[in-house]
């Protein structure tokens, strides 16, 4: 008997997401299947989560083994998977310390607390954090306040104070916003949710110099751009910037929920006196999965594949732009790309692409986002672009 899962969802689940009318039940590599057996090429990778592909065997084996060994203890005790993950992250980055959480929003909340304490101790009580307009840092109250989308915040006011929003990719805006209350600057290497916005090559170098001059922390939200997504293990590497703090999640776990704060020694200000913590943060199961996923990315050089396949994907998208006059812009880096249209056709294209068997992310009414698994190959990109173009054509015909 076929179960109507969509009907069950409509009765039981809080309506927080406009779901596509697809029930996914299976995934393998860059492909997923719905409950009717239809196969789709996944150009969303679980919102930039499944960097090592769906049902990666190394990750699955690590989860199964750890589930039979030890699931949870708490941070009261040492556990091996947590420290293995810490070691591989620190040894492959410029940072010195790590703390694990359950999500990107939690990691960013921890970073805010680092900035607050750092300002309290080193900057005469400074507490404000400069963030960028059109940024996205999470959906808790504090991360929503940090997110640079004031028009979406009204319903949750009053939000926590202490966040100043400035134009992205504008060093003068950061300088003008800096006061004796400023403790840190928090930026995404590439703005994902904000439209796949890429800064100038020298932007982060200028921000780093300004933070050095004023004694501020430079914090980078790598929840979406980390773990190979931009063509390097960490996004900061693409801009030759040296942050004091980065936050990770999404692709870190290979499909399981985990977040992380990485910091240098200067920013490692927490002390073991109830200043910060997490019951499930650094859980043995999630850390085992994240270690297997991270090791797979490094061992198989998926960052390089992301860079190479990203260039190829970009060239195919630019070819589409040259042939469809209503494609306004194509922009991206690695395997994170946005396609912007001249008018509000993105929802139609998005749904038509579902019918053609390729899954996209919807950025806005006039833009879609493409972020496949980092294991994707040229043949799969070609197939995805073919299906994407078929979705575009269906929308174009409906407009005539």
Long-range contacts (C-beta under 8 A, 24 or more apart in sequence): 2-35, 3-35, 5-35, 20-350, 20-351, 20-354, 20-359, 21-354, 22-354, 22-359, 26-55, 27-54, 27-55, 28-53, 28-54, 28-55, 29-53, 29-54, 29-55, 29-373, 29-375, 30-54, 30-372, 30-373, 30-375, 30-376, 30-380, 32-359, 38-357, 39-357, 40-354, 40-357, 40-358, 40-359, 41-357, 41-358, 41-359, 41-372, 41-380, 41-383, 41-384, 41-387, 42-359, 42-372, 42-373, 43-358, 43-359, 43-360, 43-361, 43-370, 43-371, 43-372, 43-384, 43-388, 44-359, 44-360, 44-361, 44-369, 44-371, 44-372, 45-371, 45-372, 45-373, 46-255, 47-250, 47-361, 47-371, 48-192, 48-224, 48-229, 48-250, 48-251, 48-336, 48-371, 49-250, 49-251, 49-253, 49-254, 49-255, 50-251, 50-254, 50-255, 50-373, 51-227, 51-228, 51-229, 51-250, 51-251, 51-254, 51-293, 51-297, 51-302, 51-373, 51-374, 52-254, 52-293, 52-296, 52-297, 52-302, 52-373, 52-374, 52-375, 53-373, 53-374, 53-375, 54-255, 54-373, 56-254, 56-255, 56-292, 56-293, 56-296, 58-292, 58-293, 58-295, 58-296, 59-254, 59-255, 59-289, 59-292, 59-293, 59-296, 61-292, 62-288, 62-289, 62-291, 62-292, 63-256, 63-285, 63-288, 63-289, 63-292, 65-288, 66-284, 66-285, 66-288, 66-289, 67-285, 69-284, 70-284, 71-283, 71-284, 71-285, 72-280, 72-283, 72-284, 72-285, 73-284, 74-279, 75-277, 75-278, 75-281, 75-282, 79-282, 79-284, 79-287, 80-284, 81-284, 81-285, 81-287, 81-288, 81-291, 82-282, 82-284, 82-287, 84-287, 84-291, 85-287, 85-290, 85-291, 85-294, 88-291, 88-294, 88-295, 88-298, 89-248, 89-260, 89-262, 89-294, 90-262, 92-233, 92-298, 93-233, 93-234, 93-246, 93-262, 94-236, 94-242, 94-264, 95-243, 95-245, 95-246, 95-262, 95-263, 95-264, 96-263, 96-264, 96-265, 96-268, 97-262, 97-263, 97-264, 97-265, 97-268, 98-260, 98-261, 98-262, 98-263, 99-260, 99-261, 99-270, 99-276, 99-281, 99-282, 100-258, 100-259, 100-260, 100-278, 100-281, 100-282, 100-283, 100-286, 100-287, 101-249, 101-258, 101-259, 101-260, 101-261, 101-278, 101-281, 102-257, 102-258, 102-259, 102-278, 102-280, 102-281, 102-283, 102-286, 103-138, 103-249, 103-257, 103-258, 103-259, 104-137, 104-138, 104-221, 104-223, 104-224, 104-247, 104-248, 104-249, 104-250, 104-259, 105-137, 105-138, 105-139, 105-140, 105-143, 105-259, 106-138, 106-140, 106-259, 106-278, 106-281, 107-223, 107-247, 107-248, 107-249, 107-259, 107-260, 107-261, 108-137, 108-138, 108-142, 108-143, 108-146, 108-186, 108-221, 108-223, 108-247, 109-138, 109-140, 109-142, 109-143, 110-247, 110-261, 110-276, 111-186, 111-219, 111-221, 111-245, 111-247, 111-261, 112-142, 112-143, 112-146, 112-162, 113-270, 113-275, 113-276, 114-217, 114-219, 114-245, 114-261, 114-263, 114-267, 114-269, 114-270, 115-183, 115-184, 115-186, 115-217, 115-219, 115-245, 116-162, 116-183, 117-269, 117-270, 117-275, 118-183, 118-184, 118-217, 118-267, 118-269, 119-182, 119-183, 119-184, 121-269, 122-215, 123-180, 123-182, 123-183, 123-215, 123-216, 124-180, 126-180, 126-181, 126-182, 126-183, 127-162, 127-181, 127-183, 128-162, 128-163, 128-164, 128-179, 128-181, 128-182, 128-183, 129-162, 129-163, 129-164, 129-182, 129-183, 129-184, 129-185, 129-186, 129-219, 130-163, 130-164, 130-165, 130-166, 130-174, 130-177, 130-178, 130-182, 130-184, 130-185, 130-186, 131-163, 131-164, 131-165, 131-166, 131-185, 131-186, 131-187, 132-165, 132-166, 132-167, 132-168, 132-187, 132-188, 132-191, 132-194, 133-165, 133-166, 133-167, 133-168, 133-194, 134-168, 134-191, 134-194, 134-195, 134-197, 135-165, 135-168, 135-186, 135-187, 135-188, 135-191, 135-193, 135-194, 135-221, 136-188, 136-191, 136-192, 136-193, 136-194, 137-186, 137-221, 137-223, 138-223, 146-186, 148-194, 168-194, 168-197, 168-199, 169-197, 169-199, 169-200, 169-203, 171-203, 171-206, 171-207, 171-210, 174-207, 174-210, 175-210, 178-210, 178-214, 178-216, 182-214, 182-216, 183-216, 183-217, 184-211, 184-216, 184-217, 184-218, 184-219, 184-245, 185-210, 185-211, 185-216, 185-217, 185-218, 185-219, 186-219, 186-220, 186-221, 187-218, 187-219, 187-220, 187-221, 188-220, 188-221, 188-222, 188-224, 188-225, 188-235, 189-220, 189-222, 189-225, 189-230, 189-235, 189-236, 189-238, 189-239, 189-241, 190-224, 190-225, 190-230, 190-235, 190-333, 190-336, 192-224, 192-225, 192-336, 192-369, 192-371, 193-224, 193-363, 195-338, 195-340, 195-363, 195-364, 195-367, 196-331, 196-332, 196-336, 196-337, 196-338, 196-363, 196-369, 197-331, 198-331, 198-332, 198-333, 199-239, 201-239, 203-239, 204-236, 204-239, 204-240, 204-241, 205-239, 205-240, 205-241, 207-241, 208-241, 208-242, 208-243, 211-244, 217-244, 217-245, 217-266, 217-267, 218-242, 218-243, 218-244, 218-245, 219-243, 219-244, 219-245, 219-246, 219-247, 220-245, 220-246, 220-247, 221-246, 221-247, 222-246, 222-247, 222-248, 223-247, 223-248, 223-249, 223-250, 223-259, 224-250, 224-336, 225-336, 226-250, 226-251, 226-252, 227-251, 227-252, 227-293, 227-294, 227-297, 228-297, 228-302, 228-303, 228-306, 228-334, 228-374, 229-306, 229-334, 229-335, 229-336, 229-371, 229-374, 230-306, 230-333, 230-334, 230-336, 231-303, 231-304, 231-306, 231-307, 231-310, 231-333, 231-334, 231-335, 232-303, 232-307, 232-334, 233-297, 233-298, 233-303, 238-333, 238-334, 251-293, 251-297, 251-374, 252-290, 252-293, 252-294, 253-286, 253-289, 253-290, 253-293, 254-289, 254-290, 254-292, 254-293, 254-296, 255-289, 255-293, 256-285, 256-286, 256-289, 256-290, 257-286, 258-283, 258-286, 258-287, 258-289, 258-290, 297-374, 300-375, 302-374, 302-375, 303-374, 305-374, 305-375, 305-376, 306-334, 306-335, 306-374, 307-334, 309-335, 309-376, 309-377, 309-378, 309-381, 310-334, 310-335, 310-336, 310-337, 312-378, 312-381, 313-337, 313-370, 313-372, 313-381, 313-385, 316-381, 316-382, 316-385, 317-370, 317-385, 320-385, 320-388, 320-389, 320-392, 324-392, 324-396, 326-396, 328-366, 332-370, 335-371, 335-372, 335-373, 335-374, 335-376, 336-369, 336-370, 336-371, 337-369, 337-370, 337-371, 338-363, 338-367, 338-368, 338-369, 338-370, 339-367, 339-368, 339-369, 339-370, 340-366, 340-367, 341-366, 341-367, 342-366, 345-395, 345-399, 348-394, 348-395, 348-398, 349-391, 349-392, 349-395, 350-391, 352-390, 352-391, 352-392, 352-394, 352-395, 353-387, 353-388, 353-390, 353-391, 355-391, 355-394, 356-387, 356-388, 356-390, 356-391, 356-394, 357-387, 358-384, 358-387, 358-388, 358-391, 360-388
